[in-house]
Amino acid sequence: MAKVTMTVNGKTVSGEVEGRTLLSTFLRDGLGLTGTHVGCDTSQCGACTVHVDGKQVKGCTVFAMDVAGAEVRTIEGMANADGSLSRIQQAFQDHHGLQCGFCTPGMVMAAASLLAVNPKPSEAEVRHHLEGNICRCTGYHNIVKAVLAASGQDVSQIAAE
């Protein structure tokens, strides 16, 4: 076991981990941040998406030790300072970008990553960016609509599915 220290959602945290402990496991089991979901353990579904030093990462593909000293942001760190939903989270709620909710944390994190580098993406760009995240419920239409709405674009003309 080794001690790992990182900043998670603005707070310095430490924990004992084995060398093989995945970041997603450390976040969920070590820190109790269960919003980072584990759906496949093979990097296919995107449910474990978090940000490491501002970059989108699938937490099931990174060892906790490899992000020692890094800034990690999880879905729990996405809310506004007053605890209200962020504009992305609010857009997902307003535009029904979720159903069962299992993929939602990863989708929100992926959306935040996209909007950080492309504040006004096209529908095609949103769809392309979300290719690494799987949703088995929504068919993606409302997720894409939510991301476009979060970017401040008018989505009133996008037909509901």
C-alpha positions as YAML, in Angstrom:
chain: A
units: angstrom
residues:
- id: 1
  name: MET
  ca: [0.00, 0.00, 0.00]
- id: 2
  name: ALA
  ca: [1.13, 3.51, -0.76]
- id: 3
  name: LYS
  ca: [-0.18, 6.92, 0.20]
- id: 4
  name: VAL
  ca: [-1.62, 9.01, -2.62]
- id: 5
  name: THR
  ca: [-2.52, 12.69, -2.34]
- id: 6
  name: MET
  ca: [-4.45, 14.75, -4.88]
- id: 7
  name: THR
  ca: [-6.90, 17.61, -5.01]
- id: 8
  name: VAL
  ca: [-10.46, 16.44, -5.62]
- id: 9
  name: ASN
  ca: [-13.16, 19.03, -6.22]
- id: 10
  name: GLY
  ca: [-10.96, 21.70, -4.66]
- id: 11
  name: LYS
  ca: [-10.03, 19.77, -1.51]
- id: 12
  name: THR
  ca: [-6.72, 18.07, -0.81]
- id: 13
  name: VAL
  ca: [-7.34, 14.39, -0.08]
- id: 14
  name: SER
  ca: [-5.10, 11.44, 0.73]
- id: 15
  name: GLY
  ca: [-5.58, 7.74, 0.98]
- id: 16
  name: GLU
  ca: [-3.81, 4.42, 1.03]
- id: 17
  name: VAL
  ca: [-3.97, 2.55, -2.28]
- id: 18
  name: GLU
  ca: [-2.49, -0.47, -3.93]
- id: 19
  name: GLY
  ca: [-0.55, 0.18, -7.11]
- id: 20
  name: ARG
  ca: [-3.39, -1.40, -9.11]
- id: 21
  name: THR
  ca: [-6.16, 0.75, -7.59]
- id: 22
  name: LEU
  ca: [-8.05, 2.54, -10.32]
- id: 23
  name: LEU
  ca: [-8.94, 6.20, -9.97]
- id: 24
  name: SER
  ca: [-12.64, 5.33, -10.18]
- id: 25
  name: THR
  ca: [-12.25, 2.85, -7.32]
- id: 26
  name: PHE
  ca: [-10.32, 5.36, -5.19]
- id: 27
  name: LEU
  ca: [-12.97, 8.03, -5.78]
- id: 28
  name: ARG
  ca: [-15.89, 5.71, -5.03]
- id: 29
  name: ASP
  ca: [-14.54, 3.44, -2.30]
- id: 30
  name: GLY
  ca: [-11.77, 5.58, -0.82]
- id: 31
  name: LEU
  ca: [-13.49, 8.96, -0.87]
- id: 32
  name: GLY
  ca: [-17.19, 8.04, -1.03]
- id: 33
  name: LEU
  ca: [-17.72, 10.01, -4.25]
- id: 34
  name: THR
  ca: [-20.14, 7.56, -5.81]
- id: 35
  name: GLY
  ca: [-21.27, 9.85, -8.61]
- id: 36
  name: THR
  ca: [-18.41, 8.48, -10.68]
- id: 37
  name: HIS
  ca: [-20.09, 5.34, -11.99]
- id: 38
  name: VAL
  ca: [-18.42, 2.15, -13.15]
- id: 39
  name: GLY
  ca: [-20.33, 0.50, -15.94]
- id: 40
  name: CYS
  ca: [-17.93, -1.64, -17.93]
- id: 41
  name: ASP
  ca: [-14.37, -1.58, -16.50]
- id: 42
  name: THR
  ca: [-13.12, -1.57, -20.12]
- id: 43
  name: SER
  ca: [-13.22, 2.15, -21.04]
- id: 44
  name: GLN
  ca: [-16.17, 1.63, -23.38]
- id: 45
  name: CYS
  ca: [-19.11, 3.27, -21.62]
- id: 46
  name: GLY
  ca: [-17.81, 6.59, -20.25]
- id: 47
  name: ALA
  ca: [-19.82, 6.39, -17.02]
- id: 48
  name: CYS
  ca: [-16.59, 6.90, -15.05]
- id: 49
  name: THR
  ca: [-15.60, 10.12, -16.84]
- id: 50
  name: VAL
  ca: [-13.86, 12.69, -14.63]
- id: 51
  name: HIS
  ca: [-11.46, 15.57, -15.27]
- id: 52
  name: VAL
  ca: [-7.78, 15.30, -14.37]
- id: 53
  name: ASP
  ca: [-5.90, 18.58, -14.61]
- id: 54
  name: GLY
  ca: [-8.73, 19.87, -16.79]
- id: 55
  name: LYS
  ca: [-8.69, 16.97, -19.24]
- id: 56
  name: GLN
  ca: [-11.47, 14.43, -19.74]
- id: 57
  name: VAL
  ca: [-10.37, 11.01, -18.49]
- id: 58
  name: LYS
  ca: [-12.11, 7.69, -17.99]
- id: 59
  name: GLY
  ca: [-11.44, 6.86, -14.35]
- id: 60
  name: CYS
  ca: [-11.47, 3.11, -14.96]
- id: 61
  name: THR
  ca: [-8.36, 3.39, -17.15]
- id: 62
  name: VAL
  ca: [-6.12, 5.40, -14.84]
- id: 63
  name: PHE
  ca: [-4.38, 4.23, -11.70]
- id: 64
  name: ALA
  ca: [-4.92, 6.43, -8.65]
- id: 65
  name: MET
  ca: [-1.14, 6.61, -8.14]
- id: 66
  name: ASP
  ca: [-0.74, 8.07, -11.63]
- id: 67
  name: VAL
  ca: [-2.75, 11.16, -10.69]
- id: 68
  name: ALA
  ca: [-0.94, 11.86, -7.43]
- id: 69
  name: GLY
  ca: [-0.64, 15.63, -7.09]
- id: 70
  name: ALA
  ca: [-3.22, 16.27, -9.79]
- id: 71
  name: GLU
  ca: [-6.44, 18.29, -9.74]
- id: 72
  name: VAL
  ca: [-9.39, 15.92, -10.13]
- id: 73
  name: ARG
  ca: [-12.95, 17.05, -10.70]
- id: 74
  name: THR
  ca: [-15.90, 14.70, -10.38]
- id: 75
  name: ILE
  ca: [-19.62, 15.17, -10.90]
- id: 76
  name: GLU
  ca: [-19.87, 16.10, -7.22]
- id: 77
  name: GLY
  ca: [-17.71, 19.13, -7.99]
- id: 78
  name: MET
  ca: [-19.84, 20.37, -10.90]
- id: 79
  name: ALA
  ca: [-22.49, 22.25, -8.92]
- id: 80
  name: ASN
  ca: [-22.29, 26.00, -8.43]
- id: 81
  name: ALA
  ca: [-20.69, 27.33, -5.23]
- id: 82
  name: ASP
  ca: [-24.14, 27.82, -3.66]
- id: 83
  name: GLY
  ca: [-25.04, 24.16, -4.32]
- id: 84
  name: SER
  ca: [-27.38, 24.88, -7.23]
- id: 85
  name: LEU
  ca: [-27.04, 22.95, -10.45]
- id: 86
  name: SER
  ca: [-24.43, 24.12, -12.94]
- id: 87
  name: ARG
  ca: [-25.68, 25.35, -16.31]
- id: 88
  name: ILE
  ca: [-24.85, 21.95, -17.83]
- id: 89
  name: GLN
  ca: [-26.64, 20.01, -15.09]
- id: 90
  name: GLN
  ca: [-29.61, 22.37, -15.33]
- id: 91
  name: ALA
  ca: [-29.76, 21.94, -19.10]
- id: 92
  name: PHE
  ca: [-29.81, 18.14, -18.69]
- id: 93
  name: GLN
  ca: [-32.74, 18.51, -16.30]
- id: 94
  name: ASP
  ca: [-34.58, 21.09, -18.41]
- id: 95
  name: HIS
  ca: [-34.22, 19.17, -21.68]
- id: 96
  name: HIS
  ca: [-34.72, 15.65, -20.31]
- id: 97
  name: GLY
  ca: [-31.15, 14.62, -21.07]
- id: 98
  name: LEU
  ca: [-31.41, 11.70, -18.67]
- id: 99
  name: GLN
  ca: [-33.68, 8.81, -17.89]
- id: 100
  name: CYS
  ca: [-32.28, 6.19, -15.54]
- id: 101
  name: GLY
  ca: [-29.37, 8.53, -14.73]
- id: 102
  name: PHE
  ca: [-26.57, 5.97, -14.77]
- id: 103
  name: CYS
  ca: [-24.70, 7.57, -17.67]
- id: 104
  name: THR
  ca: [-25.56, 11.14, -16.67]
- id: 105
  name: PRO
  ca: [-22.47, 11.95, -14.56]
- id: 106
  name: GLY
  ca: [-20.16, 10.84, -17.36]
- id: 107
  name: MET
  ca: [-22.21, 12.70, -19.96]
- id: 108
  name: VAL
  ca: [-22.15, 15.90, -17.90]
- id: 109
  name: MET
  ca: [-18.39, 15.63, -17.41]
- id: 110
  name: ALA
  ca: [-17.88, 14.98, -21.13]
- id: 111
  name: ALA
  ca: [-20.13, 17.93, -22.00]
- id: 112
  name: ALA
  ca: [-18.17, 20.21, -19.66]
- id: 113
  name: SER
  ca: [-14.94, 19.11, -21.32]
- id: 114
  name: LEU
  ca: [-16.32, 19.87, -24.77]
- id: 115
  name: LEU
  ca: [-17.74, 23.26, -23.81]
- id: 116
  name: ALA
  ca: [-14.44, 24.26, -22.19]
- id: 117
  name: VAL
  ca: [-12.67, 24.01, -25.55]
- id: 118
  name: ASN
  ca: [-15.60, 24.67, -27.89]
- id: 119
  name: PRO
  ca: [-18.14, 27.02, -26.29]
- id: 120
  name: LYS
  ca: [-20.60, 26.89, -29.25]
- id: 121
  name: PRO
  ca: [-20.36, 23.39, -30.76]
- id: 122
  name: SER
  ca: [-22.53, 22.24, -33.62]
- id: 123
  name: GLU
  ca: [-24.84, 19.29, -33.20]
- id: 124
  name: ALA
  ca: [-22.37, 17.13, -35.14]
- id: 125
  name: GLU
  ca: [-19.51, 18.22, -32.87]
- id: 126
  name: VAL
  ca: [-21.53, 17.35, -29.76]
- id: 127
  name: ARG
  ca: [-22.42, 13.93, -31.16]
- id: 128
  name: HIS
  ca: [-18.80, 13.28, -32.10]
- id: 129
  name: HIS
  ca: [-17.49, 14.30, -28.68]
- id: 130
  name: LEU
  ca: [-19.99, 12.07, -26.88]
- id: 131
  name: GLU
  ca: [-19.11, 8.98, -28.94]
- id: 132
  name: GLY
  ca: [-17.10, 7.60, -26.01]
- id: 133
  name: ASN
  ca: [-20.11, 7.70, -23.69]
- id: 134
  name: ILE
  ca: [-22.90, 5.16, -23.91]
- id: 135
  name: CYS
  ca: [-26.53, 5.75, -22.94]
- id: 136
  name: ARG
  ca: [-28.85, 2.80, -23.15]
- id: 137
  name: CYS
  ca: [-32.04, 4.77, -22.42]
- id: 138
  name: THR
  ca: [-32.34, 8.12, -24.20]
- id: 139
  name: GLY
  ca: [-31.19, 7.62, -27.76]
- id: 140
  name: TYR
  ca: [-28.92, 10.67, -27.27]
- id: 141
  name: HIS
  ca: [-31.25, 13.24, -28.84]
- id: 142
  name: ASN
  ca: [-32.11, 15.01, -25.59]
- id: 143
  name: ILE
  ca: [-28.54, 14.71, -24.33]
- id: 144
  name: VAL
  ca: [-27.31, 16.53, -27.44]
- id: 145
  name: LYS
  ca: [-30.09, 19.09, -27.04]
- id: 146
  name: ALA
  ca: [-29.07, 19.65, -23.41]
- id: 147
  name: VAL
  ca: [-25.42, 20.21, -24.35]
- id: 148
  name: LEU
  ca: [-26.41, 22.69, -27.06]
- id: 149
  name: ALA
  ca: [-28.70, 24.49, -24.59]
- id: 150
  name: ALA
  ca: [-25.91, 24.61, -22.00]
- id: 151
  name: SER
  ca: [-23.77, 26.34, -24.62]
- id: 152
  name: GLY
  ca: [-26.39, 29.08, -24.83]
- id: 153
  name: GLN
  ca: [-27.71, 28.09, -28.22]
- id: 154
  name: ASP
  ca: [-31.39, 28.24, -29.10]
- id: 155
  name: VAL
  ca: [-32.75, 24.69, -29.11]
- id: 156
  name: SER
  ca: [-36.43, 25.63, -29.48]
- id: 157
  name: GLN
  ca: [-36.46, 24.50, -33.10]
- id: 158
  name: ILE
  ca: [-35.00, 21.08, -32.33]
- id: 159
  name: ALA
  ca: [-37.91, 18.66, -32.44]
- id: 160
  name: ALA
  ca: [-38.47, 16.36, -29.48]
- id: 161
  name: GLU
  ca: [-37.96, 12.66, -30.01]
...
